[in-house]
Amino acid sequence: SEVTIASSALLAGHVVVGEGANIGLGASVHQRVNVGALSMVGMGSVVTRSVLPLAKTFGNPARLRGANRVGMRRRGVPEDLIELVESLYCSDRSAEDLLAILSSRPELSPYVTGW
């Protein structure tokens, strides 16, 4: 489903990778973690918690660093929705609140379904 997994990336058991996700070179994803649709995990990152859909994460441990603008543009997500996701991901809202807001938008709900 158009997932990109770079060389030397490690996925432990029971990892679920969403449609259009991108996992960078040498990233390590802990077991029982979800990598959301259209999310991007930066190279060398250590993912110990689930990655939200449409998110950009990197670091050790990997943290939410904003929206995956490039992935959303490639999928044809309108710029106003990209700005909305970016502003939400830069807020102090909980993951549950973010997912509720995203799933309430019909244009974004396909990427959040299954969470």
N, C-alpha and C positions, 0 to 999 in steps of 0.2 A: 504493500500500500504506500509506495513512494517514500519509504523510510530510508534515510541515509545513515549508515553506521561506518565510521572511518576505521582505518586499520588500527589494530592494537586496542580497540575498545573492548571492555570486559563487561558482560552482562551476567549477573548471578542468577540463581534459580527463581522462577516465577515472576520475572520482570515482564510487564506489559508495556509495549511501545505503541503509542498512538499514531494514527495516519499522518504522514508528512513530517514526522519528527526527524531531527538531525542530531546525532551523537558524535561528538568530535573525537579526534585522534587521541588515543590513550585514555579516554574517560573510563571510569569505573563506576558501575551502577550496582548498588547493594541489592540483595535479594528482597523480593516482595515489594518492589517499588514500581510505581506507574510513571511513565514518561509520557506526558500529555501530547495530544495531537498538535501539530505545527510548532512544537517546542524545540528549543535548541539548547544542547548541553555543550559547553565549551570544552576545548581540548584539555586533557589532563585533569578534568574535574573529578571529584569524588562525590557521587550522588548517594546520600544516605536517607533522603526523604523524597516523597513523590514530587514530580515536577508538574506544575500546573500547565494546562493547555495554553498555547499561544505565548508561552513564557520564554525568556532568555535567562539561562542560569550558567554560572561558572564559579570555579573556586574549589578550595578544599577546606571545609565541606562546601559543596555547591549551594549557592543562595540565589534567590530571585533577584535579577538585575534589571528587570524591565520586560518589555514586550519583544517578541521575535518579529520585528518589523520586516526584515527581509523575507522571512518565510510567509508572512501574511501577504506581502505585496506580490510574491510569486504566485500565490493562490488567488489573487484578484480581490482580496478584501479591500473595501473602500477606505480611503485615507482617514475619513472621519471616524470609522470604527477602530482603525489602528491607533489613532490618538486617544480614543476612549479607553482601549485596553492599556495603553501606556500610562495614562493618568491613574487608572485603577491600580496597576501593578506598582506604581510609585507611591501609593498611599499606604497607610498603616492598617488596612483592613485585614481581617483573618482570611485564610484560604476558603473557608466555608462561605463567607460573605462575597468574596470575589467570584466564586463559582455560581452563586445564586444570581448575582448581577449579570454575569456573562450568559447564563442559560436563559435569562429573561429576554435577551435580544434574539429574535428569530434568525438573524443573519449569522450569529455566532454559536447558537445552540448546537449545530451539528458537531462542532469541535469539542464541546463540553459533554456531550452525551456519553454515558458510560462512567462518568465520574460520580 
